[in-house]
Amino acid sequence: MIAIQKNKYPMTEDLVRRKLFWLLLRLSSYSLWQRKRDAWAYFAEKYEEALKTWPEDRADGFDPETIIWVYDALRLYDEGLLELAAGNRQVWQRLTGEFHQVARPVGLVESFFYPLCHERGVQREPYPPEIEKLNKLKIAAKIHGEYLVYPPHNNVSNFFDADFLLNPDKYHYNLNKLAYPVFPKTLPPVPERSDIIIKTDDPVPCDGIWEPVKIQYNHKLLVIKTDINGFKNLGAYNYFIRGMNAPRQVYEDSLLQDGWGYRDVHWRLVWEDTRYCDGIIPDESEYFLDDEPGKRITCQSGERCPHSGHWVTIAGGHQQFIDVQSGALMPVATQYQSNMYASEIRIPAVWSLLQREDGGSAYISHPDES
């Protein structure tokens, strides 16, 4: 007898629906892409520093064109963030969107970062310790599922099972392990709208989170469909941007030769994404609770820095990074302003330690810090 594996993350469970909804809000947020950009900028700085200062025999292992791709990606991040800050989610549009274009130089950096440990562009063995330090900075700019906000390839939904985002095992790839998000104690409820429904190949009328459904109707005389009385979920929510075509859905079917197939479905708008259209970036710190005070070592503006290293704050409505030496005074942060030409506003901040220069733990609960 063949055992049938139970779905660990069924979309019939309220907590699964809430978690997946929150994760798609997070993946499509300004703060997450600002965080990716800032982490990539720090990697770019340290990578260029290594090329300029490392002995020739060590730096010779890098592909000489990689630094060009590194800064091309940073340019696209900066251009895309200006658009997203105004509510323009076409930054994820295939080919033309800045955040879709950034995938190419980032992918080239991944493939040619340190070819001595690669096979056919894929890392096959651990990097030497000094190279691994740079690699960790590069990986810090990577978020599992970040590509799920791009329009799907070949008009097939990006994913169909919540397991892809909720299962911690999915956050391990090759020799890298990406951070699993920390969920807030209270997750927002999922809206139960039924006012906008489209089907496969229809143009998507607005940005947002959509659910694949089978429409359930009331019937007259048992056979004549009348009004809608509900929906049956057919899989994971997907994030769509305005103007793309609603995709088909991939689904599992053990009776098919490949074990899966494609089908046309209806998509119900769950939540319309209108964030940032007013030029305001709200507090989105709940998406990064792993950096909240009380877990990492923190230090306020004006206090003496306890450890040399890389620090971050989300004060002022956006994420900011600094390198500070032990004993120096922690600086203030800058307030986010949608008008790039406005005068800079400086504000006090609580800085969280991301990485210590001496390699020690950045967490106050770690035994090394007792």
Buried (B, 14 or more C-beta within 10 A) or exposed (E): EEEEEEBEBEBEEEEBBBBBBBBBBBBBBBBBBBBBBBBBBBBBBBBEEBEEEBEEEEEEBBBEEBBEBBBBBBEBBEBBBEBBBEBBBBBBBBEEBBBBBBBEBBEBBBBBBBBEBBEEEEBEEEBEEEBBBBBEBBBBBBBBBBBBBBBBEEBBBBBBBBBBBBEEEBBEEEBBEBEBBEBEEEBEEBEEBEEBBBEBEEEBBBBBBBBBBEBEEEEEEEEEEEEEEEBEBBBBBBBBBBBBBBBBBBBEEEEEEEEEBBEEBBBBBBBBBEBBEEEEBEEBBBBBBEBBEEBBBBBEBEEEBBBBBBBBBBBBBBBBBBBBEEEEEBBBBBBBBBEEEEEEEEEBBBBBBBBBEEEBBBBBEEEEEE
